[in-house]
Amino acid sequence: MPDSRIPLYLITGFLDAGKTTLLTDTLNMDYFNDGQRTVLLMCEDGEEEYDPQFLSQRNCRLVPIEGQEQLNTEFLKEVDRRYQPERVLMEFNGMWPVDLLRKLKLPKTWGLYQAIHVVDGTTFEMYLANMQSMFIDMVTEADMVLFNRCTPDMPMAGWKRSIRAVNRMCEIVFEDEKGEELEVEDILPYSLEEDHITLEDPDYGIWYLDIQEHPDRYVGKTITMKTQAMTGSKLPRGTFVPGRNAMTCCAEDIRFFGFLCKYDRARSLKKGEWVKVTAEIRWERADVYDGEGVVLYAQSVEKAERPEDPLVYFR
């Protein structure tokens, strides 16, 4: 059944990331330029400004939000009552905490339709170095991450892996300065032509993300890798999870990434010990996944030395 609620399109991103340009281009699209009553909630003033005549021609009313305290349910209800919108766009202030959105209760007649995070490729590295935690917080629940102002020499494949590490499901798009979409090829540090892949320590994160996005590339192959053994009573008998701890945004955000592995001597393994695993890769149903997923069938499990850097990175 189609959702009858008023759709809210949420646009996030740091200052001057290109949010206003994206919204202006969006309002120019045939789908949006259809005469529906539209309200644009603007939470910050960037370098680009909206043309009042342009908005008026598209039946769009601009409503500024001056401060964080103004963005609450009662304010949105008043917007709904006064303007009776058929569609709502929100340009969110990139320096405001994302928790403000998480705690915000929309009017009952509204529904979040799409969340897009906009990134300026020319300043991305700077923001990632200085505001990594805030950036990761914003993209975690985005439906799309749009990188604009990109050039072919930028490490876009690495940026893509950084996003995938925290949000597997979102769409990731790269555009050049003209707004033309760029194709970003995944550069793998190993050959998919080989039936047996031996992972070097730094390559675990790249493999982990790629196999989830393209499992068909790996099913039937054999993998050898150095991992930690995660064991526990909640796992099915005769299984363990070989994997690695990864830093997704900062030293305080370490997560364990691994796949279920069938091994008849799993009970002999100590939790957290380093092992070298050689296993066949299959794709099948497993209760721990609540569906289908990657399941490894161990051919050998040997004790291994702890790597010099035990953490995995995705760039």
N, C-alpha and C positions, 0 to 999 in steps of 0.2 A: 504494500500500500504506500503511495507517495506521501512524503512528509509535508503536511499542510502548514507547518510553522513558518514564520518569517525568517528567511535565511540570513545569518550573520557571517560575513566574510572578514576574518581577522588577519591583519597584516602586521607582522612584527619585524624588528630589525634595528640596528643601531642608527644613530643620527647620520643623515645623508647617505644611507645605504641604497636609496633609490625607491623608497616606499611610495612617495608621492608620484613619481614617474610611473610606477607600476599601476597605481590606482587610476591615474589619468588614462593610461593605455587601456586599462580594463573597461573604463566607462565609455571608451570609443568603440569597443567590440559590439557587434550586432546584438549579441545575447544580452548585453547590459543596456545598450542604447535603444531600449524598447518602450520608453515612456513610463515605466513603473516608478512609483514614488520611492525615491532612494534617499536615505539619510547617511551622511558621511561623518562619523565621529572622529575628530582630529585631536590627538593627544599631544602633539608637539608641532612646533614650527621649524621646518627645515629650510634649506636653501631654495628649494623649488616651492612655488606657491600655486594654489589653485586659481584658475581664472573664473571669476563669478559668473560671467556670461556663459562660459563653457558648461558650468554646473547647471545653470538655469535652463539651458537648452536641453539638458538631459534629465530634467525634473528631479534634480539632486539638491538637497538642502545640506549645507555645511554647518555642523554643530561643534564648536570648539569645547574641549575639556581642559580647563585651566590647571587642575592639580589632581593628584592621586585621590584625595578625599572626595572629589566630585564624582569619581567613577564608582557608583554603587547602584544597587537594584532600584532604589527609589528614583534616582536620576533617569535610569533607562526606562522605567515605567512612565515617567513624565514625557520623555522623548516619544514614546509609543503613543501616548494619549494626544500630544500636541500635533505631531506630524503624521501619525497613522501610516508609517512606512510599509511598503511591500517588500523592501530589501534594505539591509543595513550593512555598511562597510565601516570597519574600525581601523584607523591607523594608530597603532599603539606606540607609546614612547619607549624606546629601547633601553632607557636608563631606569625605568620603573621596574620593580620586582615582578617576576612572572607569577608569584604567589597571588598577586592582586587579581589576576585573571582566573586562577584556579579557584579562588574563594568567591568570585563574583557570580551571583545567581542571576541568570537572565530572566526577563519577563516570561511567563508561561507560554506566551504566543510566539516566542523567539526560539530559534535553534541554531547552534553553531554548525555551519555548513562546510567551511573550509578554513584551515589555518595555514598561512604562507609566511615563511621566514625569508627575508630578503638580505642578501650579503653582497657587499661591494668587494669584488675580487682584489682591488688595488689596496685595500686596507685590512683585508681579512687576517693576514699574518699578525699584524699589530694588535688587533682586537683579541685574537686567539692567545697571544702571549700575555696580554695584560688583563683580559676579562674572560678567560677560558671557562670558568665555572658558570658565569652568567650566560655566555653563548650556548653552552651545552644545555643549560636549563631551558633556553628558548626553543631549541630545535627538537628537544625530546618528544614533544607532542605535536610537532608540525606535520601537516599532511604533505607539504611541499617545501623544499629549500631551494631558493632561486639565487644562484650566483650570477651577478651581472658584471659588466665592464671587465670581462676576462680576456686574456691573451693566450695564444697557444703555448707560450713558454712557462706559464704558471703551472704548479704541481697539482693539477685538478684531480688526478687519480688518487693522490694522497688525501686531498680534501674530501673526496667522496667516501673514502674508507673511514675518515674521522666521523662523518655523519652516520654512516652505516653502523658504527660501533655503538651508538646510543639510540638510534632509531632505524630499525631494519625496514619498516614499512613505508617510509615517506618517499615521495618522488624527488629526485635530485636533478636540477636543470642548470646548465651552464650557458650563458649568453655572452656575446662579445659586445663592444661598445655601441654597435648598431642595433642590438637587440636580436641578432641572429643566433640561433641555437648552435652550440658547439658539441660535436661528438667527442666523448671522453672514453678512450679505450683503457680497459683495466690492464695494467702492466704487471704481469706475474713474474716472480723471481725464480720460477721453476717451469719445466716444460710439461704441458698437458698431453704431449704426444707419447710420453712414457707411461707404461702400465704400472710402474712402481715409482712413487714420488718420495724422495727423502728430503724432509724439511730441515732447513737450517734454523737455529734458534730464533733469529729475528723475524722469520717469515711465518711464524705460527698465526699471528693476527691476520695477515693478508689471506692465508689459506682458510681460516675460520670464517671470515666474512664472505669469501668467494664461494665456498661450498654451500653456504646457506642461500645465496642468491642464485647459484647455478649448480644444483646438486647433480644434474645430469652429466656434468663434465667429469664427475669423480666416481659415480657408482660403478662398481666392478674393479676399480683400481686398488692397489695396495699402497698404504702410507706408512712411513717410518718417521717417528718424531719423538722428541724428548719432552716429557710432560710430568706433571704432578698427579699422583693417584688420589682421587677423592672417593672415599668409601663411606658407607653408612647403612644403618638398618632400614632406611626408607627405600633403598635401591633394591630391585629384584635380585633374588639369589643368583649367584654366578655372574654378577656384573659389577663394574666400577666405572668411574668417569675420569678418563685421562684428560687433562686440560692445563691451562695456564692462567695465572692472574694477570689482568690487564688494567692499565691506567686509562680510563676513558676521558677524564677531563683534568684531574688534579690528584695530588698525592692522597687526598681524603676520599677519593672515589675509585676504589680498587674493586674489580669484579672478576669472578671466576668464569672462564669460558671453556666449555668442553662438551663432549658428546658421550652418550651411553656406549659402553663397550662390554661385550660378552666375553667372559674369560673364566674358565672353570676353576682357576685357582685364585679367584678374586679375594677370598677370605684371607689369603696369606699376605696380602698387601697392607702396609701401614698407611694410615691417613696422612696425606701430604708428602709422602716420600717420592723422590724423583725416579722415574722409570723411562726406559727407552721402549716404545711400543711399536710393533709392526702389526698392522691389521688390515683386513679387507674392508672396504667401504660399501655399505649397503644402505638402501632407503626403504624403511618399513615402519609399520605401526609399533608404537611403544607406549605403554601406559604413562610413563614419566613425562611424555610429551603431550598427552591428551590428544594424540593423533599420530600422523606420520612424521618421520624425521630421519636424520643420519644415525645409523647404528653401526658401530665398529665390531668386527669379529677378530679378536686377537689371535695372531699366529705365534707371537712371542712377546714376552714382557720381561725385560732385564733391568736390574738396578742401574742407575745412572748418576753421574755427578751433577750437583747443582750448577746451573749456568752462572757465568760471571754477573749477568744482569737477569734476574729471574722474571722481571716484568715484561709484558708484551705491550707494544705500542702499535697504533694503526696508521701511522703516517710514514 
